[in-house]
Amino acid sequence: MRKPALVIFLLVLASSSHALAQDTPRFRFGLGLSGGTLLDQGEGGVGGLHLSLGARLHELFAVYYHGHVLAGAFVDGRTGQAVLLNYNAALAELNLGPFQVGAGPSLDVTTGCSMDATQLPPTGSCSDGVAPGLGTRVGLVLGAFALSGDAHFTFYETGAAVGLLLGLGVQL
């Protein structure tokens, strides 16, 4: 077995045996800042807040609401768009010491306006909607501070949109 794999295995084993001794359910709360990009949207990005509310049912397992409210803008040549996103995921999460891995279904609210300046006069349009999604999250919690990475998939009739986010916040 390689040394990094052995170290990870020992960390998981140590955290698991400690966790089994502390299996009292408790409230889960997290709040922080998130930022990132939407794939295939051109240059730009999104930023905003994330909120987590739920329960840590066992030291190894948690279920919670994980929401993001994000705003951003993207430019691709002479076209651009502004977006408002609200991701609302119900995550089930595995906790291994300070590491967290979660996934679950989502209901996403999106609003966007685009402008095309490749023709005269420039044209623009706006749209909004609600679509199903899938939220995924990995986290590292050190004390009350949490560093997270999210990959969020929103499924539209025309295809899927993928958001990649990094977060920094507190988790209690």
Secondary structure, DSSP 8 states (H G I E B T S, - for coil): --HHHHHHHHHHHHHHHHHHT----EEEEEEEEEEEEETTS-EEEEEEEEEEEEEEEETTEEEEEEEEEEEEEEEETTEEEEEEEEEEEEEEEEEETTEEEEEEEEEEEEEEEEEE-SSSS-EEEEEEEEEEEEEEEEEEEETTEEEEEEEEEEEETTEEEEEEEEEEEEE-
